[in-house]
Amino acid sequence: METMSPLSFERTQSVAVLGGGPGGYEAALAAAQQGAEVTLVERAGVGGSAVITDVVPSKSLIATADAAVAIAGASDLGVQLFARSDSGTPLKPEIAINLAAVNRRLLSLARQQSDDMRAQLVEAGVRIISGHGRLDGTHALIAATGPGGTDFDRVEADTLVVSVGASPRELPSAKPDGERILTWTQLYDMKSLPEHLIVVGSGVTGAEFASAYMNLGAKVTLISSRDQVLPGEDVDAAAVIEKVFKRGGMTVLSKSRAEKVERTENGVVATLSDGRTVEGSHCLMAVGSIPNTAGIGLEEAGVQLTDSGHIQVNRVARTSVPNIYAAGDCTTFVPLASVAAMQGRQAVFHALGDTVIPLERRRITANIFTAPEIATVGQQQKDIESGLVNGYVHKLPLAANPRAKMMGVKDGFVKIIAREGSGTVIGGVIVAPRASELIYPIAIAVERRLTVDQVSRVFAVYPSLTGSITDAARAMHLVQRDEDPLS
């Protein structure tokens, strides 16, 4: 018997997507796979800023920094690097970073990723229009194409998906010039390693770039308006990262607000609110982002926005207008590429009548690509301490792990959060090399509502870093109270 798609019983639906970042890309691909007629309007290239100027290049830069750290620390494992002079005398070589070559590589990787994503959409039958787009009412997009945006293409559709992303926030008192005062999209034009990089903002973006450039060999000063780096993150995790930063030679100025940043003859000077000044060669402004929602016809179409310009969406990415959906950093949901992609898929699944499981924040896994990395999922320790949920927390230092000892890893931990009584795993934190990979078993436990006893029964390879997950779960055995169906 031939299986028919859900759309086979009615006329072919049409979907128009504004913005080709992770959310727009997944929306277009999923809609095409569902049999819809799909048009994608994108101005920068498929993948959007996440692929071209943000996630892909920044994480490629971090990978280079990780390699530099691995080489520099190899002597701790008994690996010694020497060159020989003309007379045969051993010389200890220095690690040199060719930043121009690094930037060429990472921008090339970003463009390759964008091209691969574009090819997948074309193969799926998606029509792609390159140009600036805007809504024209509730059932159409207008794309400005051609030289100078002088030509216009109008696309009508049953469903619209808006995924226009966000841009670096700019402060009038620290206006980026693309040469000395930079946003994170402008870092890749530097030809050599900055002599002294001042990073304003200690959130995820600021911490990641501060970590990367420190490990590449630059002098770094991190200006944080809060009393710790990574405000809002797990306190223990932030403490580990700050300790690593200071041990690596970074200057961390806590409770310090940058009032202005000005360019000097040979660099920049940042003036703090208390009158102190910090001089450097370059400054990275990492003070958040703003959604790219202005002037694209959202208000005229009746789409509800917040005061900050973010699009109000529900848990299936639907806006206040029934046939208009939105995904990604331009929405009120969590600003992560993985979340944007999930929102994009859910939007078209809901619009086209497929099965949809509404997004829950407890299921979202996030990672901060510092060195070491910080990965989190589900409820956090602060939720227990505030009384939001009743639970227990167990933290196991990574230094006690035998594989960590072999690898020379000294910093980090595994933290598991479980519900009181049932012992159900409701959250976790991992601070470790490749924490982004290690968090996955805990994410599965949170998603499938496994208990700590069930997690502890899984065989972890010995020796392995994942062994700390089962060890931590085993230590929480008494959290559970006769509710394990497999006992």
N, C-alpha and C positions, 0 to 999 in steps of 0.2 A: 504494500500500500504506500502510495507516495505521500510524503509529509509536506504539508503546505505551511508557509510562513504565516505569522499573524496578520501580515498585510495583504495576503493573497485574496482575502474575502472582500476587500474594499479597494477603492481607487488608491493609486500610489501616493503616499504622503510626501510632502516636500519639507526639507529642513534647511534653513540658512544659518550659518554660524559666523559670528563676528569675532575674529581673533583666533589665531592658530597656535596659541600656547598649549600646554599640556591639557587644559580643559577643553579648548576648542578642537584640538586634534583628536582627542578621544571621542568627543561628541560626534564629529564628522565621520570618523571611522566606524563607530558603533551604529550610527544611523544608516550608513551605506551598507553595512553588513545585514541590517534589518530590512533592506530592500527599498529604502527611501531615496528620493532624488535629493542630492546634497550639494550645496554650494558653500564654500568657505572663502571669506574675505579676510586677507591678512596683509599688513603693510610691510613688515620687516622680513618675513620668511616663516615657513612652517616651523613650529617649535617656539616661536615668539621669543621674548626676552629671556625666558627661562633657559632655553637652549643656546641662544646666540650670544647673550651678554651677561647671563647670571649663573644659573646652576651648573651647566656643563663646563664653561671655562673656569669658574671659581673652584670647582672640585678637581678639575685637571691641574690647576695651580697647586692645590693642596696636595695632590698626589706627588707632584715634583718635590714639594717641601718635605713630605714624608720620606721620599727617597734620599734626600740630603741628610735628614736626621739618621736614617738607617746607616748610611755610610759613615757619618761622623761618630756614631756609637758602636761601630763594628769592633773597635778595639776592646770594648768591654767583654766581648764574646771571644776574644783571642785572635781576631782577624786584624792583621796589620798591613797597611798599604805603604809601599815605598817605591820611590823612583831612584835611579842611580845617576850620579854626576858623571862627567867625562872621565874622572879619575877612578870611578867605580865605587865611590863613597855613597852609602844609602842616604837618601833624602826623603823626609816625610812630606808628601805632596799636600797642598791645600785644596779644599773643596771650592770650586768656582762655579757661580751661577751665571749663565748667559741668559739674562732675562729676556732679551729680544728674541732669542731662539725659543725660549719657553713660551712666550706670548704668541709667536707664530704658530707653534704646535697646537696650543690649546684653542686658538681661534680657528685653526684648520679642522680640529676635531669637532668643534661646535658646528661649523658649516657642513661637515660630512654628516653629522647627526641630523641636521635640518634637511639636507638633501635626501637622506634615507627615509625620513618621516614623510616628506613630500611624495617620494616615489610610492610609498605604501598607500597614501591617499589616492593617488592617481590610479594605481592598480585596482583599488576598491571601487573606482568609478566616481570619485568626488571631483566636482568642478572647482578649480581654485582661481580666485581673482586676486591679483596683486594690486593693492591700493588702500587708501584710507576709507573706512566704512562708517556709516551711521544708520540709525534706524529711521525709517520713513513710515511712521505710524506703527501699528501693531503686527503687520503682516508683510513687511518689506524692509530690505536693506538697500541703501544707495552706496555704491563704491566709486570713489573718485580715482580714476586711473589715467594713464597717459602722461606725457611730459607736463610736469607742474600740476598734475591733478586736474587737467582741463576737460577730460572726458569722463562721462558718468555712465555707470551700469546699474540698472535697477533690478533687484532680485526679489520676487514675491515668494512667500513660503507659508505653509500652515504653521510651522513652529520656528521660532527664533531662539538661538542660544548665544548669549553675550559672554565672551571670555576675553576681555581686553586687558587684563592684568593691571599692574601698578608700576610706577616709576619712582626712582629715588627722590626722597623729599629734599628740597633745597631751602636753605635759610638765607634771607637777605643779608645777614651779617657774616655769612661765610659762603659767598656765591662761587660755585665751582667754575674754574676756567679751563678745565681739561688738560692743564699742564702741571700746575703745582697744587691746586685745590681740586680734589677729584671726588666724583661719586664712584661707586663700585663698578659702574659700566665703563668708566674711563681709565681704569687701571691698566688695561692691556695695551695701551699706547706707549707705556714707558719702555725706554730702550735699555735701561740699566737699573740695577737694584737701587732703591732709594737709600741715601746715606742715613737719613733719620725720618722715619714715617710716623707722623702723629695720626692716631686714629681717634676720632670723636664719636663716641657711642659704643657702649659695651654690650649691646644686645647680640643676637646671633650673628648677624653680618659682621659687626665690628670685631667680635671675638674670633670669628673664623679667619678673617684677613690678618688680624694682629698675630694670631698663632702662625699662619702660613709665612708671613714676611719675616717674623722672628726666626723661624726655622730655616728660611732661605739665607739668613745672615744679616738682615738689616737691623739697625737699631730701631726699636719701636717704643713709643709712649702711647699708652691707652688712657684716654680721658673718660671717666665714668661719672655720671651724675649721681649714681646710687652708691650704697655702701659696699656693694660687691659686684663683680662682673656677672653677666648673664642674669639680671634681675628677673624674677618670676620663675626661674628654673629651680630644680632640686638644689637645696642649699648645700648639701654635701658634695654634689657634683660641681657646683660653682666654686666651692672651696678648693677642690682638687685642681681645677683648671687655673685658678688664680695662683696657687702655689707653684704649678708648673711654669706659668708665665714669669713669675718673679725669679724662679731658679734659672730660667733661660736668659735672664738679663733684661727682661722687659720692665719698663717703669709703668706702674699702674697708679694712676691718680684717682682715688676714690672720692666720692662726695665732692666732685669738682665739675662745675658746669662751664662749658666754653661759651663765652659771651659773643666772641667774634673771632674770625680767622682771616688774616690779611696776607697778601703776598708781599714779600720783600725782594730785594735785588737778587738774592741767591737762594731764596727759599720761601718759608712761610713763618708766621708767628701767630700762635693762638693765645688769646687773652682770656683768662678765667674770670669768673664772677667776683673772686676775692682780690683781683688786681694782679695776680701772678701771671707770668707769661711763659710760654714754652716755644722755643725756636726749633724748627726742623727743616728738612729739605722738601718734604711733601706732606700733604694732609689728606686723609681719607675721611669724608663726611659719611657716617653711617648712622643717620638719625631717623630711620624709618622710611616709609614709602607712602605714596598717595595713589588712590585708584585712578585709572585712566578713563573716568566716566564722564568727564565734563564735555559738553558740546557734541554729544553723539546721539541726541534725540531721545534719551531715556525719559526725561521728565515729560516731554510732549506726548510720549506713548503711554504715560500713566504709570511708569515703573517707579515704585517707592524706593527712595534713597535715604541713607542716614545723613546726619549733619556733616559727617566726614566724606561723604560722596560714595560710600560703599552701597552696593545693591542689596536690598533686603531679600533673602531667600529662605525657603523652608528646608526641611531635611531631605527633600528630593530635588533641590536646586531650582524650585519654581519661584518666580517673582510674584508681585501683586497682580500682574496681568497673566491670565491663565495660560496663554500659549507662548509666553516669553519666559525663558529659563536663563540662568546665569551660573557661571562656574569660575573658580579660581580666586586670585588675590583681589579682584574687583568686588567680591561679595563679602558678606558679613561672616562667612565661615572661616575655618582655620586656614591661614595663608601658607599652604604647603603644595608643592607640585603634585605629590601623590594624591592629595585631597582634591585638587583641581581636576585631575584625571578621573577620579571616581565620580565627582560631581557631573562631569561632562557625560560619562556613560549613563549615570542615573537619570539625567535630564532627558535624554532621548529614549531611554527605556520607558520612563513614565509617560512621555508624550506619545509614544507609539504603542502603548498598551502592554508592554512586557512586564515581567515580574521585577519589582523594585523593593529592596530592603532599605528603609530610610537610614541615613548616616547617623551614627552615634559617636560623640566625641570620645567615649571610653574605648573605642576600637582603633583610634588613630595612633599610629606609631610615628614618632618624630626623631630626627637625629641632628646633632650639631657637629659639624666636621672640624672641630678643633683637634689638637693632638695632646692627649687621647680624645677620642670621640665621646659624645654623650648621647645615649639613646634612651627614649622614654616611651611608655605606653600606658594607657589607662589612668586610674586614680593614682594620686601621688601622696607622699608623706604629709604634705601640708593639708590635704583633705582629711586625713586621719586626725591630725593635731587640731584642726578647726572644728571637728565634730561632724563634718559633712557625712562621713561614713564611719562605721565601727569596724576597725580592723587592726591588724598587726603588721609591723615592719621588721624585716630582718636584713641586715647588711653584712656582706661577707667581703673583706678586703681581697683584692686580686693578688696581692703579694704572697698570699698563702697558697695560691694555686701552683702545682708543680710545673705545668706547661709555661706559666708566666715566668717562673724562675728560670727555666731553660731559655726563654726568649729575652730575658733581661728586663721584663716589664715590672716596674715597681709601683706605678700609680694606677689607681682605679679600684672599682668594686662592682659587685652585683648586689642589687637591692630588690627584694620581692615584697609586694604588698598583698596581703590576703585578708578576706573578710572574716571577722570574728565568728566563731561557732562553726560555720560550714567549711572554713579553710579554702574557700574559692579564691583563686588568684584574680585580683582585680587591678593589678598594676605592677610596674617594675621600672627600674632604672639600671642601666649598665654604663659604666665609665671604663673604657678599655680601647685598645687598638681594634679597629673594625667592629666597634659596638653596633654599628648599623646592621651588621650581619648577625651578631650574637643575640640581638633583641628578638629575633623572629620566633624562637620557641616560646618566649614569654608572651608575645603577641598572640600566638595561637592559643595559649592557655587562657588568656583574657577573652578572646573571641569565642572559644568553645566552653568557657566557664569551667575549666578543669580545676581540681583541688590541688593543694600542695602535695598531698600524698600521691595523687595520680602523676604529677610532674616528676616526683622523686623516683617513681618506678621506671622511668625511661632510662635506658642504658646510654650513658654518655661515654664517648671514647676516652680511654685513659692513656696518656695524659692529654687533656684538652682544656681550653678556656671554658667551653660549655659545661665542663664538669662542675664549675662553680655554681651553675644554675641548679643542678640537681642537689648539690651540697647545701645550698641555701634553702631549697624546698624541703630537704630532709630535716634540716634544723628546725623547721616550722611545724613538725608533725603534731605537736600538742595544740596547735591552733584549731585543728579539726575536731569535731565532736560527733562521731557516729553518724555522719551523713554521707559517707562515701559508698556509693552503690556497688563498688567493686571489692569492698573489704570483706 
